[in-house]
Amino acid sequence: MAGRTSCWRAAPGSTWPASPETVASFRYLAVEGPIGAGKTSLARRLGERLGADLMLEQPGENPFLERFYRDMARHALPTQLFFLFQRARQLEPLAQPDIFGRPVVADFLIEKDPLFARITLSADELALYQRIYDALRPQAPAPDLVVYLQAQPRTLAERVKRRACAWERGISEEYLALLAEGYARFFYHYSAAPVLIVNSENLDFVSRDADLDLLIGRIRGMKSRREFFSLG
């Protein structure tokens, strides 16, 4: 992450106020969080509001994913490498400012990719993965803002069970707890971009426009590079 800079620049003498004008001028916004946090749904809603292109993970394209959820130890490495290659390919346009046109809202940070690898890979597999990751990672700009969605593992599990993906319904609450812990550790150290940490337990950005309005208002009211937002 060293050497990366955000597309956004504060006015001279300012802190980090995300004014309505600043929000409208965002070029790259990322939504992150563990499985079941609602990052893809929120990315879609923010994309609609901001008139931005979407850059979304495509789990349906991963031929190893269904087998991974049946036998994680056996299929973790090919599953992880497929996602790494996919994410790196998606980020390539952001590394070329001359073709980085419309604003982009993404539902992933490639820097979080090793988080999953550390949970699922053996020591030898992790060493191989890390070498590939270090060689492959594109030098895309840091986001103007990261919205990090948090939720309790039980809430994540309930949301996953309601989704249409049959193979995801077997994901254990224990695995989701490991992911939630890994995300918390990752964002504790993350400093490449401003972060709004959102407790999503009582928020529904898909069905309640008022919740989305509250979030956008919170973004506009940010005064520093790391803030928290919770409802109730």
N, C-alpha and C positions, 0 to 999 in steps of 0.2 A: 504493500500500500504506500510505501514511501515514494515521494516524488509525484504522486497523483494530486491533481487539483480539481476543484469543482468548477463547473461552467459558470456558477453564480458568483458575483462580486458585490460586496456591501458598498454602500455609498461612503465616501470619506468621513471618518469620525463616527460611524454608526456601529451598532453591535450586530445582531443578526435579526432584524425585524422583517418578518415575511409579510410585507404589506400586500394589499390586493394587487398592486402593480407587480410586485415581486413574484407572487404566486402565478400570475398570468404569464410571466416571463420565464418560468422554469423550463429548462430544456430537457431535463432527465430526472425523473422521480422514481424511486424504487420502493416497493412494498415487500416486506419480509416477515417471516414468522414460521413456526413449525407447521407440520401437516395438520389441517383442521382449523388453523387460525383465521382463515378467510381472506388470505392475501390476494388470490386471483380475483375473487368477487370484488374486493375493494379496488384493485387495480383497474378493473373494467369500469367501475363507477367513476373513479377519478379521471380515467381517460375520457369518459363522456363529458364530464364537467369542464375539463381543461382543453377539450378539443385535441387530444393527443393520440398518437399512434400507440398501439399496445405491443409490448414485447413480453410474451408469456411463455412459461415453460410448457413443453408439449409431452407430458408423461405418456400419452397414448401412442407416441411414436417409439417408445422404448420397448424393444421386443423381449427384454429380460425382466421387466418390472413385475409382471404377474408371477413369474417363477421365483423372483426375489422374495415376495411376500409369503410364498409357500415354504421357502427354504433360504433364509437370509445368508447363512454361512456359505452356502454353495454358490449363490448367484450374486453376491454383493459386488465383487470386482467388476464384472462386465456391466452390471447395472450402473455403477458409479461412473465408469469411464464413458458410457454412452451419454449420460447426462452432462458430463464435463465437456465432451466434444460438442454436444448440442448447444450448451450455453455459450461456449467460446465462439462458435459460429454465429450465433445470434448477436453477439456483442461487437462483431467486426465493424459494422457501419459506424458505431459510436467512436471508434478509434480513428475515423477519417472525418475531421470536422467539415471538410468541403462538401461531403454528402450527408452530413448530419442535419437534416432539414427540419421537419416538424418535431414538436415536443414528443417525448417518449415517456410512457409509464410502464415500468417493468414489474414483474412479480417475483424477481429474484436478484440477488447479488452473487456474482461468481465467487467472491471472496468467502462466502459461506460454504462453498462446495466441500472443502475438507472436513467440515463439521460432521457430515454424514459418514464420510470415509472413516473417521476416527472411531465412530460407534460400531461400524459393521465389518471393517476389514481386519484381517490378521496382521501381525507385525510386518511380515514379508510383503504382503499385498499393499499395506499402507506405504511402505518405503517405495515400492514401484509406482503406486498412484501419485505420491508426492513428487517424484521425478518428472512424471508426465505433466502434472499440474503446473509445476514451475516452468517447464519448457513451453507449455501451450498457452498459458493465461494471457489474453490480449491486454494491451495497455489502453484500455478505454478510460474516459474521464470518470471521476467519481460523481455520484448523483448530486444534484442540488439539494436533495432531501431524501432521507430514508424514513419511511413509516414502518416501525417495528411493532407487529401485533403480538400480544401476549394473551395466554389463556391457561387455565389449570388443565393438567393432563386429563382429568375426567371430562371436562368440557370438550377438549379436543377429540376424545374418543367418541363422545355422543355425536358430535358434528360429523365425524368420519363415517359413522354407521348410517347416518341419514343420506349420505351421498350415493350417487348412482354406480360408482365403481365397485363391482362385486368383490374384487380381490383386495380392496382396501379395508373391507369390513373386518378382516381378520387381524388387522394391526392391533397389537396389544397396548393397553394403557401404560405398561412398563416401558415399551419402546418409545411411546410418545413422551413419557416423563424424561427419558434420556435426551430426546430431541429438545424438549423445552429447556432442560438444564444446559445443553450444549449451546443453544441460541443465547441464553442469558450470559453465558461465559463469553461467547463471541462478541456480543454487543457491549459487554463491559469494557472490552479492550478496543473496540472499533472507534476510529477517530477520523476516517477519511472524509466524512460528510456529516452535516447536521443530522440528528436523529430525533424523531418524535416517537417516544415509547407509549404505546396505546394498550391499555387494559381492555380487551374486547369482550370481557365476560358479559356485560350488560348492553352491548352495542350490536345493532343489526344494520349494517350499511346497505344491504340489499333491499330489505322490506321497509325500512324507515328512512325517508328522505331527511327527516329532522336530525337523525344521528349523523348522516353525511354532512349536513350543514354545520353541525357542531364541530366535526372534525376539521372541515375546511376553515372555519372560524378560528379554531385552535392553531392551525398552521399559520394563518395570517397574524395571529397574536404572538408568535414565538419571539422571544427576546434573546435567546442564547442558542448554542449549537446542540444542546441536549435538554429536552424537556419531556414531561410526562402528561398523559391525558387519560382520565378515567371518568366513568359515569356511575354514580351511585356508590 
